[in-house]
């Protein structure tokens, strides 16, 4: 029997069961369980977003050929935060206009 023929056979049978009240209603969880599921989904989204930010942070210095992964194991961790703070406070090398331009 083909799938279409089987479906055509089952539809009137299921409608008859429904008409006589012999089918159970679909399960809708209680409100606290729905809230918990929503929070779980939201937590998964936040975790994925945090991982994406960590990957972007790891990739940024690698573009400048700086391998941060060889210095710290977790780019988002406390030791890495100290590295970022120290590197942001570093003073740039200042040179006068003629010296880098090659003029006098």
C-alpha positions as CSV (number, residue, x, y, z in Angstrom):
1,X,0.0,0.0,0.0
2,X,1.4,3.4,-0.9
3,X,1.9,6.2,1.6
4,X,-0.9,8.2,0.0
5,X,-3.3,5.3,0.1
6,X,-2.5,4.6,3.7
7,X,-3.0,8.2,4.6
8,X,-6.3,8.3,2.8
9,X,-7.3,5.2,4.8
10,X,-6.3,6.6,8.2
11,X,-7.8,10.1,7.9
12,X,-11.5,9.1,8.1
13,X,-10.6,6.6,10.9
14,X,-8.8,9.3,13.0
15,X,-11.7,11.8,12.3
16,X,-14.2,9.1,13.6
17,X,-12.1,8.6,16.8
18,X,-12.0,12.4,17.3
19,X,-15.8,12.7,16.8
20,X,-16.4,10.1,19.5
21,X,-13.9,11.7,21.9
22,X,-11.5,8.8,21.9
23,X,-8.4,10.8,21.2
24,X,-6.4,12.5,23.9
25,X,-5.7,16.2,23.7
26,X,-2.1,17.2,22.9
27,X,0.1,17.8,25.9
28,X,0.6,21.4,26.9
29,X,3.0,21.6,29.8
30,X,2.1,23.7,32.9
31,X,3.2,27.3,33.0
32,X,6.2,26.8,35.3
33,X,7.5,24.1,33.0
34,X,7.0,26.3,30.0
35,X,8.9,29.1,31.8
36,X,11.7,26.8,32.6
37,X,12.0,25.6,28.9
38,X,12.0,29.2,27.8
39,X,14.8,30.1,30.2
40,X,16.8,27.0,29.1
41,X,16.5,28.1,25.4
42,X,17.5,31.6,26.4
43,X,20.5,30.4,28.3
44,X,21.6,28.3,25.3
45,X,21.4,31.4,23.1
46,X,23.4,33.5,25.6
47,X,26.1,30.8,25.8
48,X,26.3,30.6,22.0
49,X,26.6,34.4,21.8
50,X,29.4,34.4,24.4
51,X,31.3,31.8,22.6
52,X,31.0,33.8,19.3
53,X,32.4,36.8,21.1
54,X,35.3,34.8,22.4
55,X,36.0,33.4,19.0
56,X,36.0,36.9,17.6
57,X,38.3,38.1,20.3
58,X,40.7,35.2,19.6
59,X,40.7,35.9,15.9
60,X,41.3,39.6,16.1
61,X,45.0,39.5,17.3
62,X,45.6,36.5,15.0
63,X,45.0,38.8,12.1
64,X,48.1,40.7,13.3
65,X,50.0,37.4,13.7
66,X,49.8,37.5,17.5
67,X,48.9,34.0,18.8
68,X,47.1,34.7,22.1
69,X,46.3,31.0,22.5
70,X,49.9,30.2,23.2
71,X,49.9,32.6,26.1
72,X,46.5,32.0,27.8
73,X,44.2,29.0,27.5
74,X,40.9,30.9,27.9
75,X,40.7,34.2,26.0
76,X,37.7,35.3,28.1
77,X,39.2,34.3,31.4
78,X,40.7,36.4,34.2
79,X,44.4,36.1,33.2
80,X,43.6,37.1,29.6
81,X,41.6,40.1,30.9
82,X,44.8,41.3,32.6
83,X,46.7,40.9,29.3
84,X,44.2,42.9,27.5
85,X,44.3,45.7,30.1
86,X,48.1,45.9,30.1
87,X,48.2,45.9,26.3
88,X,45.6,48.7,26.1
89,X,47.6,50.9,28.6
90,X,50.8,50.5,26.6
91,X,52.0,53.8,25.2
92,X,52.4,54.0,21.4
93,X,55.9,54.8,20.1
94,X,55.9,58.4,19.2
95,X,58.1,59.7,16.4
96,X,58.4,63.1,14.9
97,X,56.9,63.8,11.5
98,X,60.2,64.2,9.6
99,X,61.9,61.1,11.1
100,X,59.3,58.6,9.8
101,X,58.7,60.5,6.6
102,X,62.3,60.5,5.7
103,X,62.4,64.3,5.4
104,X,64.3,66.8,7.5
